[in-house]
Amino acid sequence: SPFSTITRKPNRYSVVCEAAPKKKADSTAKRDRQAKKRQIYNKAKKFQVKTRMKKAYSVMDKAVKVGTLHGNTGARRKSVLQGERRLLKSTTVDPAANAA
């Protein structure tokens, strides 16, 4: 109908100007705690890798000794494993080095 009223929302614009909140004083302490936690975790992982590499080498050497694997095949597999470990080590970023 032509006499119906159209309800509109009023235009309300508000500009909020606030200073950015200051960084909390304890954020450095938190970062230190987190870094220490990561350091312990990473050290444990590195030892696991080292242990498993030794076990893998041992298994391959035994397989070569018994004759399950040819000598060159065992050597090649150990070499590939070592190469992958070296590649992994070079791509890993040390967070402690970045912080200093």
C-alpha positions as CSV (number, residue, x, y, z in Angstrom):
1,S,0.0,0.0,0.0
2,P,1.3,3.5,-0.7
3,F,0.9,4.7,2.9
4,S,3.1,2.0,4.5
5,T,6.0,3.3,6.5
6,I,9.5,2.2,5.7
7,T,11.6,1.8,8.8
8,R,15.3,2.5,8.3
9,K,18.2,2.1,10.7
10,P,19.7,5.4,11.6
11,N,23.2,6.0,10.3
12,R,25.5,5.8,13.3
13,Y,29.2,6.0,12.8
14,S,31.6,5.9,15.6
15,V,35.3,6.4,15.4
16,V,37.3,4.7,18.1
17,C,40.7,6.0,18.7
18,E,42.7,4.1,21.3
19,A,46.3,3.7,21.9
20,A,47.7,0.2,21.3
21,P,48.0,-1.7,24.5
22,K,51.5,-2.0,25.8
23,K,53.2,-5.3,25.7
24,K,52.9,-7.3,28.9
25,A,56.1,-7.3,31.0
26,D,56.0,-11.0,31.5
27,S,56.0,-11.9,27.7
28,T,59.8,-12.3,27.7
29,A,59.5,-14.7,30.7
30,K,56.9,-16.7,28.8
31,R,59.1,-16.8,25.7
32,D,62.0,-18.0,27.8
33,R,59.8,-20.8,29.3
34,Q,58.6,-21.8,25.9
35,A,62.1,-21.9,24.5
36,K,63.3,-24.0,27.4
37,K,60.4,-26.5,26.8
38,R,61.2,-26.7,23.1
39,Q,64.9,-27.2,23.8
40,I,64.2,-30.1,26.1
41,Y,61.7,-31.6,23.5
42,N,64.2,-31.1,20.6
43,K,67.1,-32.6,22.5
44,A,65.0,-35.7,23.3
45,K,64.1,-36.1,19.6
46,K,67.7,-35.7,18.6
47,F,68.7,-38.5,20.9
48,Q,65.9,-40.7,19.6
49,V,67.1,-40.2,16.0
50,K,70.7,-41.0,17.1
51,T,69.6,-44.2,18.9
52,R,67.4,-45.3,16.0
53,M,70.2,-44.6,13.5
54,K,72.6,-46.9,15.5
55,K,69.9,-49.6,15.7
56,A,69.3,-49.4,11.9
57,Y,73.0,-49.6,11.2
58,S,73.3,-52.6,13.4
59,V,70.4,-54.4,11.7
60,M,71.8,-53.6,8.2
61,D,75.3,-54.8,9.2
62,K,73.8,-58.1,10.6
63,A,71.8,-58.6,7.4
64,V,75.0,-58.2,5.4
65,K,77.0,-60.5,7.7
66,V,74.4,-63.3,7.4
67,G,74.0,-62.7,3.6
68,T,70.5,-61.4,3.5
69,L,71.8,-58.2,1.9
70,H,74.7,-57.8,-0.4
71,G,77.6,-55.8,1.1
72,N,77.2,-52.9,-1.3
73,T,73.5,-52.7,-0.8
74,G,73.9,-52.5,2.9
75,A,76.5,-49.7,2.5
76,R,74.3,-47.9,0.1
77,R,71.3,-48.0,2.4
78,K,73.4,-46.7,5.3
79,S,74.7,-43.9,3.1
80,V,71.2,-42.9,2.0
81,L,70.1,-42.9,5.6
82,Q,73.0,-40.8,6.7
83,G,72.3,-38.4,3.8
84,E,68.7,-38.0,4.8
85,R,69.7,-37.3,8.4
86,R,72.2,-34.7,7.2
87,L,69.6,-33.0,5.0
88,L,67.1,-33.0,7.9
89,K,69.7,-31.5,10.2
90,S,70.6,-28.7,7.8
91,T,66.9,-27.7,7.2
92,T,66.0,-27.6,10.9
93,V,66.1,-24.1,12.4
94,D,67.5,-23.7,15.8
95,P,65.3,-21.2,17.8
96,A,68.1,-20.6,20.3
97,A,70.4,-19.3,17.6
98,N,67.8,-16.9,16.3
99,A,67.1,-15.5,19.8
100,A,70.7,-14.6,20.4
